[in-house]
C-alpha cells in the first residue's frame, strides 16, 4: 500500500511547488530499519521480506490518510507529511517509534531510526531529502531506535 520511489519523487515535487506558490508547510521523514542485515543473516531473506511488509503496514496504520509513505530503497522508507511543521513531524516520528517498539515481531524485535526535515524557502528535493537523511544518520549514531531533526544552520534557516 506504499507508493514506489517514483511516486514519492513526483509527490515531493508537487509539495515543493505548493510551498513555493503558497508557502504550504510540509516535512519529510526518513525511516530506516535498524540492523536489518542481521535479520536477513540470522533468519533468511523471507524473514527480511516479512519485516519490510510489516513496516509498510505500520506506516499505513500510524500515518494520516493524507500522508505519503514510500519504500525509498533497501530497508529505508520516506514519508511526506503535508501541512506539517516541526512539532507535527516530531509527533509523527514518536508515533512510529512507539508502533515499532510495541509490535509483536515474528523473529526478533525490529526498531527504526528516523530523520526529520521541514521544508524551507529555496529547498530542492535533494536538499530536503539530504537533510532528512543526515538527521537519520545522526539518530543512528546516537544509538538507534530514536528520531533526530535536521540541524539549524548559522542563518537559522533550518529547524
N, C-alpha and C positions, 0 to 999 in steps of 0.2 A: 503493500500500500504506500510505499515511499516513491518519490519521483527519482529519476536517474540523474546523473551528473549534468547532462544536457538540460534537463528540465530545471534543475537548480540554477544553472548559469543564466538561463533565459529569465527566470523569475527574479534573480538578483539584478539583472539589467533593468527590468521593469521597476523594481523598487528604487534603484538609483535614479531613474528618470523621474519617478514620483517625488523623490527627495529634492532633486534639482528644481522641478517645476512648482512644487507646493510645500517644500520644507517638511515633508512627511518623515517622521522618525521611524527607524527600524533598527533591529540588531541582528547580528549573525552569531550563532553559537556553533562551535565545532566540538564534536563529541568523539572520543577515541576510547576503544575498549582497552583496559589495562592488561598487560601481559597476555595478549591474545595468542601469540605464538605458542605459549605454554599450553593453552587449551588444545590447540591443534597437535602439538607434540605429544602431550600426555594422553589424549583421548581420541585422536584422529580427526580427520577433516570433516566427517559428518557431525561431530560434536561442535566443531567450529562453525559449521553452517547453521546448526541449531542455535548457537549463541547469537549469530547475526540475525536470524529470523526473530528470535525473542527480542532483540534490541529494537527491531522495526516495530514490533507490537508495543513495546514500552513507550517508544517515541510517539506512536499514534495514540496511545491511551492517555498520555500525560499532557500532550500539547493541545492547544486550542484548534478548532476546525480551520481557522484562517492561517495558521502557521504552516510552513512548508518544510518538511523534513526530506532529506535525500541521503542516499548512500553516496559518499563523496569519493571513496576509494578504499580498498582493503577493509580494514576494521574502523575506518573513520567515517563519521556521518556529519552532515551540516544541516543547520536549521535556520530558516529565516523567520523572524518574529516581527510581523508588520505592526506599525503604530506602537512600538515598544522601545522605551529608553533603557537606561542602565538598571534602574530599580526593577523593572519588569523582567529584564533579561536575567538578573540575579535570581529572581523568584522562580523563573522557569528552570534555570540550572539547578536550583535547590530541589525542585520537584523531581527532576530527572535523577539526581543523585539518590534521593530517597527511594525512588521506584527501583533503581538497580540494587540498592542495599537491602531492600525488603523482599525482593523477588526470590522465590524458591527456584534455584537453578538446577538443571538436571545433573551436571557433572561436578562443578565447583562454583563457588561464588564468583560472579563477574562484576567488576567495578569499572567506572569510567572516569576519565579526566576530561574536563570541559574548559574551553576557552571562549570568552565573550568579547565582542567588539560592537560598538554602536556606530552608526553612520555619522559622518561629519562632512561639512561642505568641501567639495573638491575631491572626495573619495572616488577612486576607481574600484572596480570589483577586486582587482589584485591587491590593492592597498587594504581594503576592508577585510578580505579573507586572510591576508597576510597577518594583520593584527590579531585576528581571532586565533589563527594558528600559532602565533607566537605566545599568546596567552595560554593556549592549550599546553604547549611545551613547558611553560612556567608552572602550570598545575602539575604536570608530570614530575618536573624537577623538585617541586615542593613535597612530593610524597605520593602522588596519585590519589584517586578517589576524592577529588575535590574540583572546584571551579576556580578560575582566575580570570581577571579582567585585563583588557589591554591597558598598558601603562600610559599615563599622561605625559605629553611632551613638554618641553620647556615653554612652549607657547600656550599650553593648556588646551590644545585643540582636541585632545582625546579625552576619554572618560575622566 
